[in-house]
């Protein structure tokens, strides 16, 4: 071997040692294939996962809240309806009370509202079988009314020539009217006028202090050996 060859061999050995040293100091490259997931990896993965959104639970909660709102709304509406109905009922009761305790004679104030003496005019009309109509007006007619109870009155028609009763009749008060029941005697049995009568209908109506009284009756009279029948109509208008 000459010096030239020795020098070349020396360089060749130096290169080989450099390659060996370089290989020993270089780290291994990572594998391109993914590593397997063991129990520790799976546990770590579960811990690292963020909390799941509570969308479903929240939706359920929203439904419950909505139901609560609806319930409160329905309850409030029901309460408002009950209050409105109670207010209407109270208003109706107050109106009825005002009507019952209203002006004298115009409401349902009872028999006391009729009490008093009324002066005015009347007409007594008599129709006898086989005879013409006979009317007897009285410009100084008077009627007195007395209360017997909350709903009962006595209506007294005054006979002007004597100042005593022509007839005294019982009436039942309803509102501003007093209805006279049938079967009562008019004129009174103690008054000798040559005829007798039995009431078939009658009514006294009061408007403020003005009284209107209407009476109808069947009448009979003795004429010799005969008895004749007829109808009597009485109408009075006067003020207290």
C-alpha positions in Angstrom: 0.0 0.0 0.0 1.3 3.4 -0.9 0.7 6.7 0.9 -2.0 7.6 -1.5 -3.8 4.4 -0.8 -3.3 4.8 2.9 -4.7 8.2 2.9 -7.8 7.1 1.0 -8.4 4.3 3.4 -8.1 6.6 6.3 -10.7 8.9 4.9 -13.0 5.9 4.2 -12.8 4.9 7.9 -13.5 8.4 9.0 -16.7 8.5 7.0 -17.9 5.2 8.4 -17.4 6.3 11.9 -19.2 9.5 11.2 -22.2 7.6 9.9 -22.2 5.3 12.9 -22.1 8.2 15.3 -24.8 10.1 13.4 -27.1 7.0 13.6 -26.6 6.6 17.3 -27.5 10.3 18.0 -30.6 10.5 15.8 -34.1 9.8 17.6 -36.6 7.4 16.1 -39.3 9.0 13.9 -42.9 8.5 15.0 -45.0 5.9 13.4 -47.6 7.0 10.9 -50.1 4.5 12.3 -52.3 5.6 15.3 -51.6 4.1 18.7 -54.2 1.8 20.3 -56.5 3.2 23.0 -56.1 1.4 26.3 -58.2 1.8 29.5 -56.1 4.8 30.6 -56.6 6.5 27.3 -60.4 5.9 27.4 -60.6 7.2 31.0 -58.6 10.3 30.0 -60.9 10.8 27.1 -64.0 10.7 29.3 -62.5 13.2 31.7 -61.5 15.6 28.9 -64.9 15.6 27.3 -66.9 18.8 27.9 -70.3 18.6 29.8 -73.2 17.5 27.6 -75.6 20.3 26.9 -78.8 20.1 29.0 -81.0 21.0 26.1 -83.6 18.3 26.7 -83.8 18.9 30.5 -84.1 22.6 29.9 -86.8 22.1 27.3 -88.7 20.0 29.9 -88.2 22.7 32.5 -89.5 25.3 30.0 -92.6 23.2 29.5 -93.2 23.0 33.2 -92.6 26.8 33.5 -95.1 27.4 30.7 -97.6 25.1 32.3 -97.1 27.1 35.5 -97.7 30.3 33.7 -100.8 28.9 32.0 -102.1 27.7 35.3 -101.5 31.0 36.9 -103.1 32.8 33.9 -106.2 30.5 34.0 -106.5 30.9 37.8 -106.3 34.7 37.4 -108.9 34.7 34.7 -111.2 32.5 36.8 -110.8 34.8 39.8 -111.5 37.8 37.6 -114.6 36.2 36.2 -115.8 35.3 39.7 -115.2 38.9 40.9 -117.0 40.3 37.8 -120.0 37.9 38.4 -120.1 38.9 42.1 -120.0 42.6 41.2 -122.9 42.1 38.7 -124.9 40.1 41.3 -124.3 42.8 44.0 -125.3 45.5 41.5 -128.5 43.6 40.7 -129.3 43.2 44.4 -128.7 46.9 45.0 -130.9 47.9 42.1 -133.7 45.6 43.4 -133.4 47.1 46.8 -133.6 50.7 45.4 -136.7 49.7 43.4 -138.4 48.3 46.5 -137.6 51.3 48.6 -138.2 53.8 45.9 -140.7 56.7 45.7 -144.0 56.2 47.4 -146.4 54.2 45.4 -144.1 53.7 42.4 -142.1 50.7 43.9 -143.0 47.7 46.0 -143.1 49.7 49.3 -145.9 47.6 50.8 -149.3 48.5 52.2 -148.1 51.5 54.1 -147.5 53.4 50.8 -151.3 53.3 50.2 -152.4 54.8 53.5 -154.3 58.1 53.5 -157.4 59.8 52.4 -157.9 60.7 48.7 -160.3 63.3 47.4 -161.5 63.5 43.8 -164.4 62.5 41.6 -166.2 59.2 41.0 -168.8 57.8 38.7 -171.2 55.0 39.7 -172.8 53.3 36.7 -175.7 50.8 37.1 -177.1 48.6 34.3 -180.3 46.8 35.2 -181.9 44.1 33.1 -184.6 45.5 30.9 -183.7 49.1 31.8 -181.3 51.7 30.5 -178.0 52.7 32.0 -177.9 55.0 35.0 -174.8 57.0 35.9 -174.3 58.9 39.1 -171.2 61.2 39.2 -169.9 62.7 42.5 -167.5 65.6 42.3 -166.9 65.4 46.1 -165.9 61.7 46.2 -163.5 60.4 48.9 -161.7 57.2 49.4 -159.8 56.2 52.6 -157.2 53.4 52.7 -155.8 51.8 55.8 -153.0 49.2 56.0 -153.7 46.0 57.9 -150.3 44.3 57.3 -147.3 44.6 55.1 -149.4 43.4 52.1 -153.0 43.9 53.1 -155.1 47.1 52.9 -158.7 48.1 53.6 -160.2 50.3 50.9 -163.2 52.4 52.1 -165.4 54.1 49.6 -167.2 57.0 51.3 -170.9 57.6 50.8 -171.1 61.3 50.3 -174.7 62.0 51.6 -173.9 60.4 55.0 -170.1 60.6 55.2 -170.1 56.9 56.1 -168.8 53.9 54.2 -170.4 52.9 50.9 -168.4 49.7 51.1 -165.2 48.5 52.8 -163.1 46.1 50.7 -159.9 44.1 51.4 -157.0 44.4 48.9 -153.7 42.6 48.5 -150.8 44.9 47.6 -148.4 43.9 44.7 -146.1 46.7 43.6 -148.1 49.9 43.1 -151.4 48.0 42.9 -153.9 46.6 45.4 -156.0 43.8 44.0 -159.6 43.5 45.4 -160.7 39.9 45.7 -164.1 38.8 44.4 -167.0 37.8 46.6 -166.9 40.8 48.9 -170.1 42.9 49.6 -170.6 46.3 48.0 -172.5 48.3 49.1 -172.2 47.3 52.7 -175.1 45.3 54.1 -175.8 47.9 56.7 -176.4 50.6 54.1 -180.1 50.5 52.9 -179.9 51.7 49.3 -182.6 49.4 47.9 -180.1 47.0 46.2 -177.2 44.6 47.2 -174.1 43.8 45.3 -171.2 41.3 45.3 -167.8 42.3 43.9 -166.5 40.4 40.8 -163.2 42.3 40.4 -161.4 45.4 41.5 -158.1 47.2 41.7 -156.6 50.3 43.2 -153.5 51.7 41.4 -151.2 54.3 43.1 -148.9 56.6 41.1 -147.2 59.0 43.5 -150.1 60.5 45.5 -152.7 59.9 42.8 -155.1 56.9 43.2 -157.3 55.3 40.6 -159.9 52.8 42.0 -162.1 50.6 39.8 -164.7 48.1 41.0 -167.1 45.8 39.2 -170.0 44.0 41.0 -173.1 42.0 40.3 -176.2 43.7 41.8 -179.8 42.7 42.7 -182.9 44.6 43.7 -186.4 43.8 44.7 -189.1 45.2 42.5 -192.5 44.2 43.9 -192.7 40.5 43.7 -189.8 40.3 41.3 -186.0 40.3 41.7 -184.0 42.1 39.0 -180.3 41.7 38.3 -177.7 44.0 36.9 -174.1 45.2 36.9 -172.4 48.0 38.8 -169.2 49.8 37.7 -167.4 52.2 40.0 -164.4 54.4 39.0 -162.6 56.9 41.3 -159.8 59.3 40.6 -158.3 61.5 43.3 -155.2 62.7 45.1 -154.0 62.3 48.7 
